[in-house]
Amino acid sequence: IAWMGIIGATPDRWWAAFEIPLWTRALVGGVTAGLVVLSFAAVPALWRRARVAAAAALVLFTLTPSMIGWLNASTLAWPKAFDAAAAEVDRGRAVTMVVLLDELNARQSEGLVQAIAARGLVTRMAAVTSVASRTQNTVPSLFLGRSFDGSEPCAPTMSCDADGAIDFARIHATRPDIDVAGFYKPYCSIRGLRSCVRAPAALRLTDTTALRCRLWRRTGWPLAVDDAACKRSGVQDWAAMTDAVVEAARRAPALSQGGLMYLHLPLPHPPADSIEGTVSQHYQRNLDRSAALLSELIERAQSNGLAPRLLVFSDHPLRQSMWCVREPYLSDRCVIDPELSDEQVPVIAAGAEPPDLSGLDSNLSVFELAGRLR
């Protein structure tokens, strides 16, 4: 149980990636468990002798996804499209920013394009279809260079599906000047990074309100929980994590020394920094914050004599229907804003000579595109 809590996933979630129907798994598991219990109840002495084996079987069942993932995961070089000679020439002269803005619509990207262009960069944009519909599938797909849709976490640094696994601890940086700042995925397990910050979602063990709210959301108990206090606690935790990632981006050595920085920002991903407001209002505030941050990062690089190059993209569009049934927006008044409905995400390339994006139909090749930025 402790192990499953640590990795944030259960064997059941991992086996679900093999598309075995839930009722089949429940039936087989229930019948098997019932037969085992009846057998042990009929012969108590057998149970006493079998306790060690039962405990070992439980541990094996819990660790099986991790072991299979460990056996299937291969060593990856990242980024693959890496010109060592060009990187050596650029060292101390340019900074390449690869920025994943979480939950960014293609339709809402014009403000970002304008903010980047205002800093004197040639900017190009394409609206594309994401390789997957969830962050937990899109990010591994980008590192693997193939669709990894349907995968689930199976260990602290791994995700698995029926066709294989990815282990972030087996990803090796192909250049020594890479800085990473992000959240959610185990980026800091990547080998050979110059610097890395992964901001976790806050869980303050001394915050009894947050703990009671988490228990309430999962079990419905205790019933006497202040709904507004729970919303406020959740938003504060998210805001603290967002601030930590943003601050790490500002402190990245690449902005003063040059190199490559990969950022996975929880922006414009809702919520904003308060419980007041709608999904649309929070999304717009986070869009404005995203544009301001990109402009700031470019300005910092330029003030240090570096030529900035940007590759901005997203993992999936805004999921309004999901947010309307989640805190802090769960309400009969939550409505879908047609202006924020989109099926595509942007890929924005900027620099002195950004690559041509015509014909691009997916975000799967963003790391390859980053290697072509000039």
C-alpha positions as CSV (number, residue, x, y, z in Angstrom):
1,I,0.0,0.0,0.0
2,A,2.9,2.4,0.9
3,W,4.6,1.6,-2.5
4,M,1.4,2.3,-4.4
5,G,1.0,5.6,-2.5
6,I,4.5,6.6,-3.4
7,I,4.3,6.0,-7.1
8,G,0.7,7.4,-7.3
9,A,-0.5,4.5,-9.3
10,T,-1.8,1.0,-8.7
11,P,-1.2,-2.2,-10.6
12,D,-4.9,-2.0,-11.6
13,R,-4.2,1.3,-13.4
14,W,-1.2,-0.1,-15.2
15,W,-3.0,-3.3,-16.3
16,A,-5.8,-1.1,-17.6
17,A,-3.4,0.0,-20.3
18,F,-3.8,-3.4,-21.8
19,E,-7.5,-2.7,-22.4
20,I,-8.8,-5.6,-20.3
21,P,-12.4,-4.8,-19.3
22,L,-12.9,-3.8,-15.7
23,W,-15.6,-6.4,-15.2
24,T,-13.3,-9.1,-16.4
25,R,-10.5,-8.1,-14.0
26,A,-13.0,-7.8,-11.2
27,L,-14.6,-11.2,-11.9
28,V,-11.3,-13.0,-12.2
29,G,-9.9,-11.3,-9.1
30,G,-13.0,-11.9,-7.0
31,V,-13.3,-15.5,-7.9
32,T,-9.7,-16.2,-7.2
33,A,-9.7,-14.3,-3.9
34,G,-12.9,-16.1,-2.8
35,L,-11.4,-19.6,-3.6
36,V,-8.2,-18.7,-1.7
37,V,-10.1,-17.5,1.3
38,L,-12.3,-20.6,1.4
39,S,-9.3,-22.8,1.1
40,F,-7.5,-21.2,4.0
41,A,-10.7,-21.0,6.1
42,A,-11.2,-24.8,5.7
43,V,-7.6,-25.6,6.7
44,P,-6.3,-23.1,9.3
45,A,-2.9,-24.8,9.4
46,L,-2.5,-24.2,5.7
47,W,-3.1,-20.5,6.2
48,R,-0.4,-20.4,8.9
49,R,2.1,-22.0,6.5
50,A,1.0,-19.9,3.6
51,R,1.3,-16.5,5.2
52,V,4.8,-15.9,4.0
53,A,3.9,-16.9,0.5
54,A,0.8,-14.7,0.5
55,A,2.9,-11.7,1.6
56,A,5.5,-12.4,-1.0
57,A,2.8,-12.7,-3.7
58,L,1.3,-9.4,-2.6
59,V,4.7,-7.6,-2.9
60,L,5.3,-9.3,-6.3
61,F,1.9,-8.2,-7.5
62,T,2.6,-4.6,-6.5
63,L,6.1,-4.5,-8.0
64,T,5.3,-6.4,-11.2
65,P,4.5,-3.2,-13.3
66,S,7.8,-1.6,-12.2
67,M,9.8,-4.7,-13.0
68,I,8.2,-5.1,-16.4
69,G,8.7,-1.4,-17.1
70,W,12.3,-1.7,-16.0
71,L,12.9,-4.6,-18.4
72,N,11.2,-2.9,-21.4
73,A,12.5,0.7,-21.1
74,S,15.4,1.5,-23.3
75,T,18.1,4.1,-23.0
76,L,17.2,7.4,-24.9
77,A,19.4,10.3,-26.0
78,W,17.7,13.7,-25.7
79,P,17.4,15.8,-27.7
80,K,18.1,13.6,-30.6
81,A,18.4,16.4,-33.2
82,F,21.6,17.8,-31.8
83,D,24.3,19.4,-33.8
84,A,27.4,19.3,-31.6
85,A,29.4,21.7,-33.8
86,A,26.6,24.3,-33.9
87,A,26.0,24.0,-30.2
88,E,29.7,24.6,-29.5
89,V,29.7,27.7,-31.7
90,D,26.6,29.0,-30.0
91,R,27.9,28.4,-26.5
92,G,27.7,31.6,-24.6
93,R,26.1,33.4,-27.5
94,A,22.5,31.9,-27.8
95,V,19.8,30.4,-25.6
96,T,17.2,28.0,-27.0
97,M,14.0,27.9,-25.0
98,V,11.7,25.0,-25.5
99,V,8.5,25.9,-23.6
100,L,5.6,23.6,-23.0
101,L,2.6,25.7,-22.0
102,D,0.1,23.3,-20.5
103,E,-3.4,23.3,-21.9
104,L,-2.9,26.0,-24.5
105,N,-5.4,26.4,-27.3
106,A,-4.1,27.3,-30.8
107,R,-6.9,29.9,-31.1
108,Q,-5.7,31.7,-28.0
109,S,-2.1,31.9,-28.9
110,E,-2.1,35.2,-30.8
111,G,-1.2,37.2,-27.7
112,L,1.9,35.0,-27.2
113,V,3.0,35.4,-30.8
114,Q,2.6,39.2,-30.4
115,A,4.6,39.3,-27.1
116,I,7.4,37.3,-28.7
117,A,7.5,39.4,-31.9
118,A,7.5,42.6,-29.8
119,R,11.0,41.6,-28.6
120,G,12.3,41.7,-32.2
121,L,12.1,38.0,-33.0
122,V,10.9,36.6,-36.3
123,T,7.9,34.4,-35.3
124,R,6.0,31.6,-37.1
125,M,3.1,29.6,-35.8
126,A,1.2,26.5,-36.9
127,A,-2.0,25.0,-35.4
128,V,-1.6,21.2,-35.1
129,T,-3.2,18.2,-33.5
130,S,-1.6,16.9,-30.3
131,V,-0.1,13.4,-30.3
132,A,-2.2,12.6,-27.2
133,S,-5.0,14.1,-25.2
134,R,-3.5,14.0,-21.7
135,T,-0.2,15.4,-20.3
136,Q,0.8,12.0,-18.9
137,N,0.7,10.6,-22.5
138,T,1.9,13.6,-24.5
139,V,5.2,14.2,-22.7
140,P,6.4,10.6,-22.9
141,S,5.4,10.6,-26.6
142,L,7.6,13.6,-27.3
143,F,10.7,12.0,-25.7
144,L,10.0,8.6,-27.4
145,G,9.3,10.1,-30.8
146,R,6.1,7.9,-31.1
147,S,2.6,7.9,-29.8
148,F,2.4,6.7,-26.2
149,D,-1.3,7.3,-25.8
150,G,-2.9,5.1,-23.1
151,S,0.2,4.8,-21.0
152,E,0.0,4.9,-17.2
153,P,2.6,5.6,-14.5
154,C,4.1,2.3,-13.3
155,A,7.0,3.4,-11.1
156,P,8.4,6.7,-9.8
157,T,10.3,7.5,-13.0
158,M,8.4,5.3,-15.5
159,S,5.3,5.1,-17.6
160,C,4.2,1.9,-19.3
161,D,1.8,0.8,-21.9
162,A,1.1,-2.5,-23.7
163,D,3.9,-1.9,-26.2
164,G,6.7,-0.7,-23.9
165,A,7.9,1.7,-21.3
166,I,9.8,4.9,-20.8
167,D,12.1,5.5,-17.9
168,F,13.2,9.1,-17.4
169,A,16.2,7.8,-15.4
170,R,17.4,6.2,-18.7
171,I,17.2,9.4,-20.7
172,H,20.6,11.0,-21.2
173,A,21.2,14.6,-22.2
174,T,23.1,15.0,-25.4
175,R,24.7,18.3,-24.4
176,P,26.1,19.6,-21.1
177,D,24.2,22.9,-21.0
178,I,20.6,21.8,-20.6
179,D,18.4,23.3,-17.8
180,V,15.0,22.0,-17.0
181,A,12.2,23.4,-14.9
182,G,8.8,21.8,-14.8
183,F,6.2,19.8,-12.8
184,Y,4.2,16.6,-12.9
185,K,6.7,14.5,-14.8
186,P,10.0,13.1,-13.3
187,Y,12.2,15.4,-15.4
188,C,15.0,15.6,-12.8
189,S,15.7,11.9,-13.3
190,I,17.2,12.7,-16.7
191,R,20.9,12.1,-16.6
192,G,23.5,14.8,-17.5
193,L,21.4,18.0,-17.0
194,R,23.2,21.2,-15.9
195,S,20.3,22.1,-13.6
196,C,16.8,20.9,-12.9
197,V,13.8,21.9,-10.8
198,R,10.7,19.9,-10.5
199,A,8.1,21.6,-8.4
200,P,5.7,19.1,-6.7
201,A,2.1,19.8,-5.9
202,A,2.2,21.1,-2.3
203,L,1.0,18.8,0.5
204,R,1.7,20.4,3.8
205,L,1.4,17.8,6.5
206,T,0.7,20.5,9.1
207,D,-2.2,21.9,7.0
208,T,-5.1,20.0,8.5
209,T,-7.6,21.7,6.2
210,A,-5.8,20.5,3.1
211,L,-5.6,17.0,4.5
212,R,-9.2,16.8,5.5
213,C,-10.3,18.2,2.1
214,R,-8.2,15.6,0.2
215,L,-9.8,12.9,2.4
216,W,-13.3,14.3,1.7
217,R,-12.8,14.4,-2.0
218,R,-11.7,10.8,-2.2
219,T,-14.1,9.3,0.4
220,G,-16.9,11.8,1.1
221,W,-15.8,11.8,4.7
222,P,-15.8,13.8,6.9
223,L,-19.1,15.5,5.9
224,A,-18.5,18.6,7.9
225,V,-16.0,20.2,5.5
226,D,-16.0,23.9,4.5
227,D,-16.4,23.8,0.7
228,A,-14.9,27.3,0.2
229,A,-12.0,26.5,2.5
230,C,-11.3,23.3,0.4
231,K,-11.4,25.3,-2.9
232,R,-9.1,27.9,-1.4
233,S,-6.7,25.3,-0.2
234,G,-6.5,23.6,-3.6
235,V,-6.0,26.8,-5.5
236,Q,-3.3,28.0,-3.1
237,D,-1.4,24.7,-3.5
238,W,-1.6,25.0,-7.3
239,A,-0.5,28.6,-7.2
240,A,2.5,27.8,-5.0
241,M,3.6,25.1,-7.4
242,T,3.1,27.4,-10.4
243,D,5.1,30.2,-8.8
244,A,7.9,27.7,-8.0
245,V,8.2,26.6,-11.7
246,V,8.1,30.2,-12.9
247,E,10.8,31.3,-10.4
248,A,13.0,28.3,-11.5
249,A,12.6,29.4,-15.1
250,R,13.8,32.9,-14.2
251,R,16.8,31.5,-12.5
252,A,17.8,29.1,-15.2
253,P,21.6,29.4,-16.0
254,A,20.8,29.3,-19.7
255,L,19.5,32.9,-19.5
256,S,22.9,34.1,-18.5
257,Q,25.3,31.5,-19.8
258,G,23.5,30.3,-22.9
259,G,22.5,26.7,-23.8
260,L,19.1,24.9,-23.9
261,M,16.3,25.3,-21.4
262,Y,13.2,23.1,-21.4
263,L,10.3,24.5,-19.4
264,H,7.0,22.7,-18.6
265,L,4.9,25.5,-17.2
266,P,1.5,25.0,-15.5
267,L,0.2,27.9,-17.5
268,P,-2.4,28.8,-18.9
269,H,-3.7,25.6,-17.2
270,P,-6.5,26.6,-14.8
271,P,-7.0,27.7,-12.0
272,A,-5.5,31.1,-11.5
273,D,-4.6,32.3,-8.0
274,S,-8.0,32.7,-6.4
275,I,-11.4,30.9,-6.2
276,E,-13.3,33.9,-7.5
277,G,-14.0,33.8,-11.2
278,T,-14.9,31.5,-14.0
279,V,-12.9,29.1,-16.1
280,S,-12.8,31.7,-18.9
281,Q,-11.6,34.4,-16.6
282,H,-8.9,32.3,-15.0
283,Y,-7.7,31.1,-18.4
284,Q,-7.4,34.6,-19.7
285,R,-5.4,35.7,-16.7
286,N,-3.1,32.8,-17.1
287,L,-2.7,33.5,-20.8
288,D,-1.7,37.1,-19.9
289,R,0.8,35.8,-17.4
290,S,2.2,33.4,-20.0
291,A,2.8,36.1,-22.5
292,A,4.4,38.4,-19.9
293,L,6.7,35.6,-18.7
294,L,7.9,34.7,-22.2
295,S,8.6,38.4,-22.9
296,E,10.5,38.6,-19.6
297,L,12.6,35.5,-20.4
298,I,13.5,36.9,-23.8
299,E,14.4,40.3,-22.3
300,R,16.7,38.6,-19.7
301,A,18.5,36.7,-22.4
302,Q,18.9,39.7,-24.6
303,S,20.2,41.9,-21.7
304,N,22.9,39.2,-21.1
305,G,24.0,39.5,-24.7
306,L,22.4,36.2,-25.8
307,A,20.4,35.6,-28.9
308,P,17.1,34.0,-27.9
309,R,15.4,31.3,-29.8
310,L,12.0,29.9,-28.8
311,L,9.9,26.8,-29.5
312,V,6.6,27.1,-27.7
313,F,4.0,24.4,-27.9
314,S,1.3,22.6,-25.8
315,D,0.3,19.2,-24.8
316,H,-3.5,19.5,-25.3
317,P,-6.2,22.2,-25.6
318,L,-8.3,23.6,-22.8
319,R,-10.7,21.0,-21.3
320,Q,-13.6,23.1,-20.4
321,S,-16.0,20.2,-19.9
322,M,-13.6,18.6,-17.4
323,W,-13.1,21.8,-15.5
324,C,-16.9,22.4,-15.1
325,V,-17.1,19.2,-13.0
326,R,-14.0,19.9,-10.9
327,E,-13.1,22.3,-8.2
328,P,-13.0,25.2,-7.9
329,Y,-15.5,25.5,-10.8
330,L,-17.9,22.8,-9.9
331,S,-21.2,24.6,-10.1
332,D,-24.5,24.7,-11.9
333,R,-23.4,28.1,-13.3
334,C,-20.3,26.7,-15.1
335,V,-20.9,27.0,-18.8
336,I,-18.8,26.1,-21.9
337,D,-17.4,29.3,-23.6
338,P,-17.5,28.6,-27.3
339,E,-14.6,31.1,-27.8
340,L,-12.4,28.8,-25.8
341,S,-13.3,25.6,-27.5
342,D,-10.5,24.2,-29.7
343,E,-9.3,20.9,-31.0
344,Q,-5.7,22.1,-31.8
345,V,-2.6,23.3,-30.1
346,P,0.0,25.7,-31.3
347,V,3.6,25.3,-32.3
348,I,5.4,28.6,-32.2
349,A,9.0,29.0,-33.5
350,A,10.9,32.3,-33.1
351,G,14.4,33.6,-33.6
352,A,16.5,35.2,-36.3
353,E,15.7,32.4,-38.7
354,P,13.0,30.1,-37.4
355,P,12.2,26.9,-39.3
356,D,9.4,26.7,-41.8
357,L,6.3,25.2,-40.1
358,S,4.2,24.7,-43.2
359,G,3.0,21.1,-43.5
360,L,3.4,20.5,-39.7
361,D,0.4,18.6,-38.5
362,S,1.4,17.3,-35.0
363,N,3.5,18.4,-32.0
364,L,5.4,15.1,-32.0
365,S,8.5,16.5,-33.6
366,V,8.9,19.6,-31.4
367,F,12.3,18.5,-30.0
368,E,13.6,18.0,-33.5
369,L,12.3,21.5,-34.5
370,A,14.1,23.0,-31.5
371,G,17.4,21.7,-33.0
372,R,16.7,23.6,-36.2
373,L,16.1,27.0,-34.5
374,R,18.5,29.8,-35.6
